Amino acid sequence: MRESVIAERVCLISHILAKVFGLIGIMLVIPHATIILNFGDVGQTAMQLSMANGGVIDIIFGIVAVSIYACRVLGWRTWLGFLVPSVLISVGSELLGTSTGFPFGDYSYLSGLGFKIGGLVPFTIPLSWFYVGLSAYLIARSGLKVAQKPTLIRHIAAIAIGALLFTSWDFALEPAMSQSAFPFWYWETPGDFFGTPYRNYLGWFGTSALFMSVAALIWRNNPIKLSRSQLVFPLIVYLSNFAFAAGLSLGDGFAIPVSLGLILGVFPALSLWFKSSDGLENPNSEVAVASLKVALK
């Protein structure tokens, strides 16, 4: 138990630090790359490794941290119940999108995010859909108290709001990641919303709502009850990923997309976290069980 908590925190901190270094690298180092390259072979090697593996390392730490958290707090079956549909549906949607333009628009991935599945989609992309998607859905589900009052309307609302939180991340992420000094993907035909097609956001919302719906069906006999303290971890994951995207976009002058993400994503996420239950909620959590035993003594 203690070892898993330590590993979870180490991976989360590493995930956040990787994002900080990535932000510094893209905004400060790459524009002044000649300074590093002046160090000869050492500088060139460092530059190549950081550009080729920086994004991969960041995402790997993210999925490991969230997976440990999910197994520890929700249980491994519940973790798999979200991991499998989110990865399969997102990679299918991304492969379809990069091949046909549906549902996101005509785009292609560049290097920087690891090995490409089918030569089209970096393997890290569906992993990021999983860990940010799970964080967004848990925030929405807990804030709406779906487990306490599991009505159909609340389930649908949690899926819709979870998908909105997830899509709001892309409002901040999209402009910089496709138009920065070191882009990770590009649009064949730039869209009307700061270079991004409007349909891209519909694709993000639809894809995330679909895998959240599948997860909700898988979880239907397993009430997921998280207290406010247990919800801090997914909130940190969501906010740190948004902050990284916002930092990149603001650095390139994309204030409006970031503001939209704040209004539709960050502020609702904080409100939902605050509205979540502040008591002991999850009987499946080892932390909760241990606390309950202490309370009963």
Summary of the structure (lengths in Angstrom):
residues: 297
radius of gyration: 19.5
end to end distance: 20.7
largest distance: 65.8
contacts: 1021
relative contact order: 0.14
helix: 72%
strand: 5%
